[in-house]
């Protein structure tokens, strides 16, 4: 359930973009009605409408996520606050400048922020964030915890580069597909492979 909750803005982004592509005139009308005041020049074109609407919905969805957690008295993860800040900045720039380049950079910036946080914590603060999250489930030697942490750093760095490659070498439609299916698929594969490699260290229930 949490996995779907975390994916909520991405799923809405995908859905709205696909709807906008299939209903270009309707998307332009909606975009012109609700986004014209936020767009430089005040005009949402037929070609721009799908990505601008999808970006706006993703921003709203992330705000709703955080609002829902706060209303329920739940703690909002730092990663969610970070995601909100990045999508507001890069998504807002995409809408204002009606330029999809900014929103295409958003996943890469988020991935690289994760990688930097993991690396900074391990090297400077001498704190392994992956260990903090996982040590209740498994017991690993210190050296292996460091490798696991660095493997996540490498994964996030690679995903950031891969996002840029797809974003600027393929169509926007292909990038939107990759953003939902490709990124999540690679994340699941990485987690499964790492879990299999570390399975012997998993703590058995007492």
Residue pairs with C-beta under 8 A, 6 or more apart in sequence:
4 11
5 65
7 180
7 184
8 61
8 65
9 57
9 58
9 61
9 62
9 65
9 83
9 87
10 58
10 179
10 180
10 184
11 180
12 54
12 57
12 58
12 61
13 54
13 55
13 57
13 58
13 61
13 176
13 179
13 180
14 54
14 176
14 177
14 179
14 180
16 50
16 53
16 54
16 57
17 50
17 51
17 53
17 54
17 173
17 176
18 176
19 27
19 50
20 27
20 49
20 50
20 51
20 53
20 54
21 27
21 50
21 173
24 46
24 49
24 50
25 46
27 49
27 50
27 53
28 44
28 45
28 46
28 49
30 49
30 53
31 44
31 48
31 49
31 52
31 53
32 43
32 44
32 49
34 56
35 44
35 52
35 53
35 56
35 95
36 42
36 43
36 44
38 56
38 95
38 96
39 52
39 95
39 96
39 98
40 96
40 97
40 98
41 98
44 52
44 98
45 98
48 98
48 100
51 94
51 100
51 103
51 172
52 94
52 95
52 98
54 176
55 91
55 94
55 95
55 103
56 91
56 95
58 87
58 91
59 87
59 88
59 91
59 92
62 80
62 83
62 84
62 87
63 84
65 80
66 76
66 80
66 81
66 84
69 75
69 76
69 80
70 76
79 114
82 110
82 113
83 110
86 106
86 109
86 110
86 113
87 106
90 102
90 103
90 105
90 106
90 109
91 102
91 103
91 106
93 99
93 102
94 100
94 101
94 102
94 103
100 172
104 163
104 164
104 167
104 168
104 172
104 175
105 164
105 167
107 159
107 160
107 163
107 179
107 183
108 160
108 161
108 163
108 164
108 167
109 160
111 156
111 157
111 159
111 160
111 163
112 156
112 157
112 160
114 152
114 156
115 152
115 153
115 154
115 156
115 157
115 160
117 129
118 129
118 130
118 149
118 152
118 153
118 156
119 150
119 153
121 127
121 128
121 129
122 128
122 129
122 146
122 149
122 150
128 145
128 146
128 149
129 149
130 145
130 148
130 149
130 152
131 140
131 145
131 148
131 149
134 148
135 145
136 203
137 202
137 203
138 198
138 201
138 202
138 203
139 201
139 203
140 148
140 198
140 201
144 198
144 201
148 194
148 198
151 194
155 190
159 183
159 186
159 187
162 186
163 178
163 179
163 183
166 174
166 175
166 178
166 182
167 175
170 178
